[in-house]
Amino acid sequence: MEKNKILITMTLLVLTLLHVACSSAESAAKYDAAMARWAKKGEYEDKLGGRFNVKVTLYTAEYIEALMRSEAERNLWTSSELEDYKYNFLKGLSIDDNIAIHVELEEFGPTAHMAPFNEMVSLWVGSTKYSPTDYDQRFNLPLQGKRDGMLYFPRYSEKTGEPLLKRDTTLRLVFKGAVSPVLENRDVRFAWDVKAENAVLAASGTAVDRLEVDRLIRRMEKLAAEKADLETQLEAKNREMEDITSRIEELQNK
């Protein structure tokens, strides 16, 4: 009987290890597939052997989910631990307000002077061009060797609050040729065909719901401030109209 218990225990242990191994392999495969889809590379060289390399990774729902699952399995997190980590990760990325792109640069040769970096890079959403809302300020420093950091573009229309990626579209990230002397004024371009379901983080768990609530609260606060400002302007216009009406009546009754 004791031998049977030991055998059963060992069998269950082996099955558990096999399950974890298969799950980890599946997670790694999904991460590799997501990385292949959303990471883009460009390698450039001048006549003197100087090199400028660029790698950009667009944070979409597919990529983030693959990254989170990989981290969860590596750290043996519970579902609640995963959601907490995801919430803090996404909040740190400002993904609820921005399109987030990780940028890796390598300059081997003449020093690259990239400041002001926000004028060196732009994002086209369909046929509309956008400038960065924020970026790692180290990109403004002269570059020799390697540097990486985050780059952000607006996710919602400033005027309407509507998502810019609510339908299938093409994103084009463009670095001006002046970003590195190696490029000799040749622009660097990367493109992603983004489906609407990949552009947003819908159905990605409670972490995303919490982020959406945070964003909507900020939107409500902004609309309330704009409403108060418009009401103040309306009151001023009404007073002016009353003064004009009073003056007209005064002149007509002379």
Backbone as CSV, one residue per row, in Angstrom:
resi,resn,N_x,N_y,N_z,CA_x,CA_y,CA_z,C_x,C_y,C_z
1,MET,0.836,-1.215,0.000,0.000,0.000,0.000,0.867,1.260,0.000
2,GLU,1.909,1.239,0.849,2.793,2.395,0.944,3.522,2.634,-0.375
3,LYS,3.930,1.513,-1.026,4.610,1.637,-2.317,3.683,2.244,-3.361
4,ASN,2.386,1.852,-3.319,1.410,2.399,-4.271,1.237,3.906,-4.077
5,LYS,1.204,4.325,-2.789,1.073,5.760,-2.514,2.262,6.538,-3.060
6,ILE,3.456,5.981,-2.848,4.667,6.637,-3.350,4.648,6.710,-4.872
7,LEU,4.228,5.612,-5.506,4.156,5.556,-6.964,3.163,6.591,-7.499
8,ILE,1.999,6.679,-6.844,0.978,7.639,-7.262,1.503,9.071,-7.109
9,THR,2.159,9.320,-5.976,2.712,10.652,-5.724,3.747,11.026,-6.770
10,MET,4.638,10.081,-7.089,5.675,10.334,-8.092,5.056,10.556,-9.464
11,THR,4.031,9.766,-9.779,3.347,9.913,-11.074,2.705,11.298,-11.197
12,LEU,2.028,11.726,-10.109,1.401,13.047,-10.118,2.437,14.156,-10.255
13,LEU,3.575,13.961,-9.587,4.650,14.944,-9.663,5.183,15.055,-11.088
14,VAL,5.405,13.900,-11.720,5.899,13.892,-13.104,4.897,14.570,-14.037
15,LEU,3.616,14.239,-13.856,2.577,14.848,-14.699,2.531,16.353,-14.505
16,THR,2.686,16.793,-13.241,2.697,18.232,-12.961,3.873,18.910,-13.638
17,LEU,5.046,18.283,-13.540,6.234,18.858,-14.170,6.090,18.902,-15.683
18,LEU,5.511,17.845,-16.243,5.285,17.824,-17.687,4.322,18.922,-18.103
19,HIS,3.267,19.111,-17.287,2.283,20.163,-17.580,2.937,21.540,-17.536
20,VAL,3.756,21.757,-16.504,4.443,23.048,-16.380,5.395,23.257,-17.547
21,ALA,6.109,22.192,-17.917,7.060,22.300,-19.029,6.340,22.613,-20.336
22,CYS,5.221,21.908,-20.579,4.447,22.142,-21.803,3.854,23.544,-21.809
23,SER,3.345,23.936,-20.627,2.761,25.273,-20.521,3.808,26.340,-20.761
24,SER,5.003,26.138,-20.183,6.092,27.103,-20.372,6.528,27.161,-21.822
25,ALA,6.595,25.988,-22.458,6.973,25.943,-23.870,5.943,26.654,-24.733
26,GLU,4.655,26.457,-24.406,3.588,27.118,-25.152,3.647,28.630,-24.948
27,SER,3.894,29.037,-23.700,4.006,30.463,-23.397,5.179,31.087,-24.137
28,ALA,6.314,30.371,-24.149,7.492,30.875,-24.847,7.230,30.995,-26.338
29,ALA,6.508,30.020,-26.894,6.181,30.059,-28.328,5.284,31.244,-28.643
30,LYS,4.291,31.500,-27.773,3.398,32.636,-27.991,4.154,33.956,-27.879
31,TYR,5.086,34.028,-26.922,5.875,35.252,-26.766,6.748,35.483,-27.994
32,ASP,7.382,34.427,-28.483,8.229,34.543,-29.676,7.405,34.988,-30.881
33,ALA,6.181,34.425,-31.016,5.318,34.794,-32.136,4.893,36.245,-32.030
34,ALA,4.549,36.673,-30.817,4.142,38.062,-30.612,5.302,39.012,-30.873
35,MET,6.483,38.639,-30.408,7.661,39.472,-30.639,7.957,39.590,-32.129
36,ALA,7.819,38.489,-32.848,8.068,38.508,-34.290,7.072,39.415,-35.011
37,ARG,5.846,39.468,-34.491,4.816,40.274,-35.144,4.951,41.770,-34.845
38,TRP,5.308,42.092,-33.605,5.231,43.496,-33.175,6.575,44.171,-32.991
39,ALA,7.687,43.439,-33.085,9.016,44.031,-33.019,9.570,44.187,-34.434
40,LYS,10.135,45.355,-34.714,10.714,45.633,-36.024,12.159,46.087,-35.851
41,LYS,13.010,45.700,-36.810,14.425,46.062,-36.735,14.881,46.744,-38.022
42,GLY,15.838,47.623,-37.860,16.481,48.245,-39.010,17.969,48.376,-38.737
43,GLU,18.812,47.968,-39.682,20.259,48.059,-39.527,20.832,48.835,-40.703
44,TYR,21.652,49.870,-40.390,22.142,50.789,-41.421,23.645,50.987,-41.244
45,GLU,24.331,51.185,-42.359,25.781,51.338,-42.332,26.203,52.387,-43.348
46,ASP,27.194,53.207,-42.976,27.704,54.193,-43.922,28.954,53.653,-44.619
47,LYS,29.530,54.460,-45.496,30.666,54.012,-46.304,31.925,53.789,-45.473
48,LEU,31.996,54.400,-44.296,33.173,54.280,-43.450,33.027,53.191,-42.395
49,GLY,31.938,52.448,-42.463,31.736,51.352,-41.515,30.961,51.725,-40.272
50,GLY,30.508,52.978,-40.186,29.671,53.371,-39.060,28.328,52.661,-39.139
51,ARG,27.780,52.280,-37.972,26.521,51.536,-37.954,25.504,52.196,-37.032
52,PHE,24.253,52.170,-37.480,23.130,52.660,-36.682,22.027,51.611,-36.758
53,ASN,21.671,51.044,-35.602,20.648,50.002,-35.540,19.459,50.484,-34.723
54,VAL,18.293,50.123,-35.171,17.060,50.507,-34.481,16.183,49.264,-34.311
55,LYS,15.619,49.121,-33.106,14.603,48.094,-32.866,13.440,48.755,-32.141
56,VAL,12.230,48.567,-32.653,11.044,49.161,-32.036,10.018,48.060,-31.793
57,THR,9.368,48.122,-30.642,8.352,47.132,-30.280,7.073,47.846,-29.897
58,LEU,6.012,47.555,-30.633,4.708,48.156,-30.375,3.969,47.328,-29.335
59,TYR,3.533,47.990,-28.262,2.818,47.280,-27.197,1.340,47.158,-27.568
60,THR,0.973,45.987,-28.074,-0.426,45.688,-28.389,-0.949,44.673,-27.372
61,ALA,-2.247,44.399,-27.453,-2.853,43.429,-26.534,-2.164,42.072,-26.647
62,GLU,-1.898,41.632,-27.873,-1.281,40.317,-28.073,0.095,40.258,-27.439
63,TYR,0.903,41.290,-27.670,2.257,41.294,-27.129,2.244,41.363,-25.603
64,ILE,1.392,42.227,-25.050,1.333,42.383,-23.600,0.852,41.104,-22.931
65,GLU,-0.173,40.469,-23.510,-0.677,39.221,-22.929,0.400,38.139,-22.944
66,ALA,1.129,38.030,-24.044,2.200,37.034,-24.137,3.296,37.330,-23.116
67,LEU,3.632,38.594,-22.964,4.660,38.995,-22.001,4.211,38.707,-20.572
68,MET,2.950,39.029,-20.267,2.424,38.794,-18.918,2.375,37.308,-18.588
69,ARG,1.926,36.494,-19.541,1.854,35.051,-19.307,3.237,34.454,-19.086
70,SER,4.195,34.949,-19.838,5.564,34.474,-19.681,6.088,34.800,-18.288
71,GLU,5.829,36.022,-17.817,6.265,36.424,-16.481,5.539,35.633,-15.399
72,ALA,4.229,35.422,-15.606,3.427,34.696,-14.608,3.925,33.270,-14.427
73,GLU,4.227,32.605,-15.528,4.681,31.219,-15.438,6.102,31.132,-14.887
74,ARG,6.908,32.117,-15.220,8.289,32.127,-14.694,8.302,32.341,-13.184
75,ASN,7.353,33.166,-12.696,7.312,33.490,-11.264,6.270,32.706,-10.481
76,LEU,5.528,31.795,-11.188,4.503,30.971,-10.553,3.450,31.821,-9.832
77,TRP,2.965,32.885,-10.520,1.971,33.768,-9.924,0.586,33.128,-9.951
78,THR,-0.248,33.535,-8.990,-1.669,33.200,-9.037,-2.356,34.169,-9.999
79,SER,-3.628,33.912,-10.293,-4.378,34.777,-11.201,-4.467,36.198,-10.663
80,SER,-4.714,36.325,-9.366,-4.823,37.662,-8.771,-3.479,38.380,-8.784
81,GLU,-2.395,37.642,-8.548,-1.059,38.248,-8.608,-0.742,38.716,-10.025
82,LEU,-1.162,37.921,-10.999,-0.955,38.301,-12.389,-1.705,39.582,-12.727
83,GLU,-2.977,39.687,-12.304,-3.771,40.872,-12.602,-3.209,42.117,-11.923
84,ASP,-2.714,41.960,-10.692,-2.102,43.091,-9.994,-0.841,43.551,-10.715
85,TYR,-0.023,42.572,-11.122,1.203,42.915,-11.849,0.867,43.600,-13.173
86,LYS,-0.129,43.055,-13.875,-0.527,43.621,-15.167,-1.015,45.056,-15.007
87,TYR,-1.835,45.289,-13.985,-2.361,46.639,-13.740,-1.216,47.629,-13.521
88,ASN,-0.279,47.270,-12.639,0.840,48.174,-12.353,1.759,48.340,-13.560
89,PHE,1.941,47.255,-14.316,2.768,47.315,-15.523,2.156,48.250,-16.557
90,LEU,0.865,48.065,-16.815,0.186,48.890,-17.814,0.083,50.346,-17.356
91,LYS,-0.142,50.548,-16.059,-0.204,51.910,-15.538,1.147,52.599,-15.683
92,GLY,2.219,51.848,-15.436,3.557,52.399,-15.623,3.839,52.755,-17.075
93,LEU,3.236,51.998,-17.995,3.391,52.278,-19.421,2.515,53.428,-19.892
94,SER,1.569,53.854,-19.046,0.564,54.862,-19.446,-0.214,54.377,-20.662
95,ILE,-0.442,53.063,-20.720,-1.074,52.456,-21.888,-2.540,52.838,-22.006
96,ASP,-3.138,53.311,-20.888,-4.546,53.698,-20.940,-4.752,54.988,-21.696
97,ASP,-3.711,55.812,-21.815,-3.818,57.087,-22.523,-2.962,57.154,-23.785
98,ASN,-2.015,56.246,-23.911,-1.016,56.381,-24.966,-0.798,55.103,-25.756
99,ILE,-0.343,55.284,-26.984,0.230,54.196,-27.762,1.691,54.104,-27.344
100,ALA,2.085,52.963,-26.793,3.426,52.816,-26.228,4.323,52.013,-27.160
101,ILE,5.528,52.526,-27.377,6.508,51.860,-28.239,7.856,51.852,-27.529
102,HIS,8.458,50.666,-27.428,9.802,50.564,-26.851,10.820,50.726,-27.964
103,VAL,11.800,51.589,-27.737,12.806,51.903,-28.756,14.185,51.509,-28.251
104,GLU,14.929,50.777,-29.076,16.311,50.427,-28.784,17.188,50.972,-29.914
105,LEU,18.191,51.772,-29.540,19.081,52.387,-30.531,20.517,51.957,-30.282
106,GLU,21.255,51.784,-31.354,22.682,51.481,-31.280,23.412,52.358,-32.279
107,GLU,24.412,53.086,-31.799,25.209,53.966,-32.662,26.673,53.589,-32.514
108,PHE,27.261,53.071,-33.585,28.665,52.701,-33.598,29.325,53.434,-34.760
109,GLY,30.004,54.527,-34.422,30.595,55.379,-35.447,30.497,56.809,-34.987
110,PRO,30.192,57.743,-35.878,30.065,59.143,-35.469,28.921,59.322,-34.472
111,THR,29.106,60.211,-33.514,28.105,60.430,-32.464,26.790,60.933,-33.055
112,ALA,25.698,60.357,-32.591,24.365,60.795,-33.010,23.867,61.868,-32.050
113,HIS,23.407,62.986,-32.601,22.822,64.072,-31.814,21.333,64.116,-32.152
114,MET,20.496,63.695,-31.200,19.084,63.453,-31.496,18.125,64.476,-30.894
115,ALA,18.666,65.488,-30.220,17.795,66.475,-29.575,17.352,67.556,-30.564
116,PRO,16.115,68.052,-30.424,15.057,67.514,-29.552,14.437,66.265,-30.192
117,PHE,14.402,65.198,-29.433,14.010,63.897,-29.979,12.572,63.893,-30.480
118,ASN,11.704,64.689,-29.847,10.300,64.706,-30.276,10.136,65.260,-31.683
119,GLU,11.159,65.967,-32.183,11.107,66.460,-33.558,11.763,65.492,-34.535
120,MET,12.377,64.449,-34.008,13.058,63.457,-34.838,12.161,62.278,-35.199
121,VAL,11.027,62.134,-34.502,10.203,60.944,-34.690,8.734,61.329,-34.713
122,SER,7.966,60.615,-35.510,6.520,60.864,-35.602,5.814,59.545,-35.884
123,LEU,4.523,59.535,-35.591,3.701,58.350,-35.833,2.539,58.734,-36.718
124,TRP,2.353,57.981,-37.792,1.206,58.172,-38.674,0.161,57.115,-38.339
125,VAL,-1.017,57.570,-37.972,-2.157,56.677,-37.757,-3.058,56.843,-38.964
126,GLY,-2.990,55.877,-39.883,-3.657,56.073,-41.159,-2.990,57.220,-41.896
127,SER,-3.754,58.273,-42.193,-3.213,59.420,-42.933,-2.942,60.622,-42.039
128,THR,-3.015,60.438,-40.716,-2.830,61.549,-39.784,-1.522,61.388,-39.024
129,LYS,-0.762,62.481,-38.960,0.548,62.474,-38.318,0.436,62.966,-36.877
130,TYR,1.137,62.270,-35.952,1.125,62.654,-34.544,2.551,62.773,-34.025
131,SER,2.742,63.739,-33.142,4.027,63.904,-32.454,3.976,63.189,-31.114
132,PRO,5.137,62.883,-30.532,5.141,62.192,-29.236,4.481,63.015,-28.136
133,THR,3.763,62.334,-27.247,3.241,62.989,-26.045,4.285,62.953,-24.942
134,ASP,5.190,61.974,-25.010,6.251,61.844,-24.017,7.281,60.852,-24.552
135,TYR,8.466,60.883,-23.961,9.514,59.942,-24.356,10.606,59.968,-23.304
136,ASP,11.456,58.966,-23.336,12.589,58.897,-22.416,13.538,60.053,-22.747
137,GLN,13.739,60.948,-21.782,14.534,62.151,-22.031,15.998,61.853,-22.349
138,ARG,16.457,60.640,-22.065,17.844,60.289,-22.398,18.074,60.269,-23.905
139,PHE,16.992,60.165,-24.679,17.148,60.198,-26.130,17.613,61.573,-26.616
140,ASN,17.531,62.582,-25.763,18.018,63.910,-26.143,19.534,64.039,-26.002
141,LEU,20.162,63.073,-25.321,21.608,63.123,-25.100,22.360,62.549,-26.297
142,PRO,23.578,63.040,-26.555,24.391,62.454,-27.628,24.536,60.945,-27.435
143,LEU,24.505,60.221,-28.539,24.496,58.759,-28.465,25.734,58.140,-29.077
144,GLN,26.414,57.344,-28.264,27.462,56.434,-28.704,27.223,55.128,-27.963
145,GLY,27.087,54.025,-28.684,26.776,52.763,-28.040,25.284,52.482,-28.056
146,LYS,24.751,51.938,-26.944,23.363,51.482,-26.912,22.536,52.317,-25.942
147,ARG,21.259,52.475,-26.297,20.315,53.147,-25.401,18.913,52.665,-25.736
148,ASP,18.084,52.521,-24.706,16.700,52.137,-24.950,15.784,52.902,-24.014
149,GLY,14.523,52.995,-24.382,13.544,53.702,-23.568,12.186,53.679,-24.242
150,MET,11.212,54.295,-23.584,9.840,54.296,-24.079,9.535,55.570,-24.870
151,LEU,8.634,55.393,-25.821,8.150,56.475,-26.670,6.633,56.391,-26.689
152,TYR,5.963,57.540,-26.489,4.505,57.537,-26.368,3.858,58.476,-27.373
153,PHE,2.714,58.022,-27.901,1.890,58.831,-28.787,0.450,58.775,-28.283
154,PRO,-0.388,59.760,-28.640,-1.764,59.769,-28.128,-2.560,58.560,-28.596
155,ARG,-3.372,58.018,-27.706,-4.251,56.892,-28.033,-5.664,57.375,-28.328
156,TYR,-5.999,58.585,-27.846,-7.350,59.120,-28.011,-7.293,60.502,-28.636
157,SER,-8.338,60.861,-29.361,-8.450,62.180,-29.955,-8.542,63.230,-28.861
158,GLU,-7.742,64.266,-28.977,-7.763,65.338,-27.987,-9.109,66.056,-27.972
159,LYS,-9.740,66.166,-29.142,-10.996,66.910,-29.246,-12.207,66.090,-28.821
160,THR,-12.299,64.860,-29.292,-13.511,64.071,-29.085,-13.381,63.010,-27.997
161,GLY,-12.153,62.628,-27.655,-11.953,61.555,-26.695,-12.117,60.172,-27.298
162,GLU,-12.377,60.105,-28.600,-12.549,58.815,-29.276,-11.198,58.136,-29.499
163,PRO,-11.132,56.788,-29.410,-9.864,56.089,-29.649,-9.422,56.235,-31.096
164,LEU,-8.128,56.458,-31.296,-7.584,56.606,-32.649,-7.505,55.262,-33.360
165,LEU,-7.490,54.166,-32.598,-7.321,52.835,-33.178,-8.596,52.016,-33.047
166,LYS,-9.730,52.637,-33.285,-11.001,51.925,-33.118,-11.347,51.056,-34.320
167,ARG,-10.554,51.150,-35.364,-10.770,50.287,-36.533,-9.420,49.797,-37.037
168,ASP,-9.439,48.775,-37.887,-8.194,48.264,-38.456,-7.477,49.391,-39.191
169,THR,-6.190,49.520,-38.935,-5.459,50.615,-39.550,-3.980,50.262,-39.649
170,THR,-3.226,51.111,-40.305,-1.778,50.946,-40.421,-1.091,52.038,-39.621
171,LEU,-0.158,51.635,-38.777,0.671,52.585,-38.049,2.032,52.651,-38.727
172,ARG,2.528,53.873,-38.902,3.857,54.056,-39.499,4.685,54.948,-38.581
173,LEU,5.769,54.375,-38.061,6.687,55.120,-37.210,7.851,55.590,-38.077
174,VAL,8.126,56.896,-38.045,9.142,57.475,-38.927,10.189,58.222,-38.098
175,PHE,11.454,57.836,-38.270,12.575,58.579,-37.704,13.194,59.411,-38.825
176,LYS,13.412,60.679,-38.573,14.063,61.525,-39.567,15.504,61.071,-39.774
177,GLY,16.003,61.290,-40.983,17.373,60.900,-41.300,18.399,61.608,-40.441
178,ALA,18.035,62.762,-39.873,18.972,63.523,-39.054,19.210,62.892,-37.690
179,VAL,18.478,61.825,-37.349,18.629,61.193,-36.042,20.019,60.567,-35.877
180,SER,20.674,60.229,-37.005,22.029,59.665,-36.952,22.787,60.055,-38.219
181,PRO,24.061,60.467,-38.091,24.844,60.799,-39.290,25.062,59.590,-40.199
182,VAL,24.964,58.391,-39.643,25.135,57.182,-40.455,24.053,57.098,-41.528
183,LEU,22.874,57.614,-41.238,21.746,57.508,-42.173,21.905,58.404,-43.398
184,GLU,22.756,59.423,-43.281,22.959,60.354,-44.403,21.618,60.886,-44.915
185,ASN,20.792,61.328,-43.933,19.480,61.957,-44.203,18.447,61.007,-44.800
186,ARG,18.661,59.704,-44.697,17.647,58.736,-45.119,16.708,58.460,-43.948
187,ASP,15.427,58.668,-44.142,14.461,58.407,-43.080,14.373,56.908,-42.787
188,VAL,14.058,56.584,-41.550,13.840,55.196,-41.130,12.348,55.017,-40.896
189,ARG,11.761,54.002,-41.497,10.313,53.792,-41.421,9.987,52.364,-40.993
190,PHE,9.016,52.259,-40.097,8.489,50.961,-39.680,6.971,51.012,-39.767
191,ALA,6.357,49.894,-40.134,4.899,49.872,-40.289,4.314,48.632,-39.637
192,TRP,3.150,48.820,-39.023,2.394,47.714,-38.442,0.963,47.776,-38.954
193,ASP,0.439,46.662,-39.392,-0.988,46.566,-39.690,-1.684,46.133,-38.414
194,VAL,-2.423,47.041,-37.827,-3.000,46.822,-36.504,-4.501,46.608,-36.622
195,LYS,-4.963,45.483,-36.131,-6.397,45.232,-36.066,-6.965,45.882,-34.813
196,ALA,-8.228,46.283,-34.871,-8.837,47.012,-33.760,-8.743,46.238,-32.455
197,GLU,-8.930,44.907,-32.511,-8.913,44.125,-31.280,-7.513,44.020,-30.694
198,ASN,-6.484,44.233,-31.535,-5.116,44.225,-31.045,-4.675,45.598,-30.569
199,ALA,-5.353,46.624,-31.085,-4.951,47.979,-30.755,-5.391,48.377,-29.359
200,VAL,-6.458,47.781,-28.878,-6.955,48.067,-27.536,-6.735,46.841,-26.665
201,LEU,-6.999,46.968,-25.381,-6.759,45.858,-24.472,-8.066,45.284,-23.953
202,ALA,-9.074,45.304,-24.802,-10.373,44.782,-24.389,-10.268,43.299,-24.051
203,ALA,-11.083,42.879,-23.092,-11.182,41.475,-22.692,-9.849,40.915,-22.230
204,SER,-9.036,41.768,-21.611,-7.737,41.307,-21.135,-7.692,41.151,-19.623
205,GLY,-8.850,41.177,-18.964,-8.868,40.939,-17.525,-9.213,42.162,-16.709
206,THR,-9.266,41.965,-15.406,-9.672,43.038,-14.501,-8.686,44.189,-14.476
207,ALA,-7.417,43.931,-14.746,-6.423,45.002,-14.758,-6.792,46.063,-15.783
208,VAL,-7.244,45.620,-16.954,-7.626,46.549,-18.013,-8.889,47.306,-17.632
209,ASP,-9.822,46.617,-16.978,-11.028,47.293,-16.515,-10.676,48.405,-15.534
210,ARG,-9.742,48.139,-14.634,-9.317,49.153,-13.669,-8.663,50.334,-14.370
211,LEU,-7.861,50.053,-15.381,-7.226,51.134,-16.138,-8.257,51.965,-16.876
212,GLU,-9.262,51.303,-17.442,-10.298,52.024,-18.170,-11.098,52.919,-17.233
213,VAL,-11.381,52.437,-16.026,-12.065,53.271,-15.031,-11.205,54.489,-14.702
214,ASP,-9.896,54.285,-14.511,-8.987,55.400,-14.240,-9.044,56.429,-15.362
215,ARG,-9.005,55.927,-16.607,-9.013,56.844,-17.757,-10.329,57.609,-17.844
216,LEU,-11.443,56.910,-17.643,-12.748,57.556,-17.741,-12.938,58.598,-16.645
217,ILE,-12.407,58.336,-15.462,-12.477,59.334,-14.392,-11.707,60.590,-14.784
218,ARG,-10.510,60.401,-15.357,-9.728,61.560,-15.801,-10.454,62.310,-16.907
219,ARG,-11.094,61.554,-17.805,-11.853,62.188,-18.895,-13.028,62.993,-18.342
220,MET,-13.723,62.428,-17.348,-14.834,63.133,-16.724,-14.362,64.412,-16.045
221,GLU,-13.223,64.337,-15.361,-12.678,65.528,-14.705,-12.341,66.609,-15.723
222,LYS,-11.784,66.188,-16.867,-11.456,67.156,-17.907,-12.709,67.777,-18.498
223,LEU,-13.727,66.945,-18.761,-14.978,67.460,-19.316,-15.676,68.390,-18.327
224,ALA,-15.610,68.056,-17.036,-16.227,68.913,-16.023,-15.549,70.272,-15.989
225,ALA,-14.216,70.292,-16.104,-13.488,71.558,-16.116,-13.847,72.376,-17.357
226,GLU,-13.939,71.696,-18.509,-14.310,72.390,-19.746,-15.733,72.921,-19.654
227,LYS,-16.638,72.119,-19.058,-18.028,72.546,-18.895,-18.106,73.788,-18.024
228,ALA,-17.358,73.787,-16.895,-17.352,74.949,-16.007,-16.838,76.180,-16.730
229,ASP,-15.815,76.003,-17.557,-15.264,77.126,-18.320,-16.287,77.648,-19.324
230,LEU,-16.983,76.737,-20.013,-18.002,77.146,-20.975,-19.175,77.849,-20.283
231,GLU,-19.551,77.361,-19.097,-20.639,78.003,-18.357,-20.258,79.422,-17.945
232,THR,-18.986,79.603,-17.570,-18.506,80.945,-17.227,-18.569,81.863,-18.440
233,GLN,-18.134,81.314,-19.606,-18.205,82.105,-20.837,-19.648,82.430,-21.200
234,LEU,-20.572,81.455,-21.003,-21.983,81.662,-21.323,-22.589,82.747,-20.440
235,GLU,-22.239,82.714,-19.142,-22.731,83.744,-18.237,-22.249,85.122,-18.662
236,ALA,-21.012,85.216,-19.097,-20.471,86.501,-19.551,-21.195,86.978,-20.808
237,LYS,-21.463,86.045,-21.722,-22.192,86.407,-22.945,-23.614,86.860,-22.620
238,ASN,-24.262,86.155,-21.691,-25.628,86.541,-21.317,-25.662,87.931,-20.694
239,ARG,-24.675,88.224,-19.840,-24.618,89.560,-19.235,-24.401,90.628,-20.295
240,GLU,-23.529,90.323,-21.257,-23.268,91.277,-22.331,-24.521,91.515,-23.168
241,MET,-25.256,90.435,-23.464,-26.485,90.560,-24.241,-27.535,91.362,-23.478
242,GLU,-27.614,91.163,-22.147,-28.554,91.933,-21.337,-28.190,93.407,-21.346
243,ASP,-26.886,93.695,-21.250,-26.443,95.089,-21.288,-26.775,95.736,-22.633
244,ILE,-26.568,94.967,-23.718,-26.859,95.494,-25.057,-28.356,95.742,-25.211
245,THR,-29.169,94.776,-24.751,-30.624,94.923,-24.835,-31.087,96.143,-24.044
246,SER,-30.523,96.298,-22.840,-30.882,97.446,-22.002,-30.504,98.753,-22.688
247,ARG,-29.348,98.792,-23.323,-28.902,100.017,-23.995,-29.780,100.333,-25.203
248,ILE,-30.183,99.274,-25.941,-31.067,99.473,-27.102,-32.399,100.075,-26.648
249,GLU,-32.955,99.487,-25.584,-34.241,99.995,-25.075,-34.099,101.438,-24.597
250,GLU,-32.968,101.739,-23.957,-32.730,103.116,-23.502,-32.711,104.095,-24.655
251,LEU,-32.013,103.740,-25.726,-31.905,104.617,-26.898,-33.256,104.746,-27.616
252,GLN,-34.015,103.644,-27.691,-35.299,103.690,-28.388,-36.348,104.480,-27.614
253,ASN,-36.223,104.613,-26.318,-37.224,105.286,-25.496,-36.918,106.761,-25.277
254,LYS,-35.856,107.271,-25.890,-35.548,108.686,-25.765,-36.617,109.556,-26.449
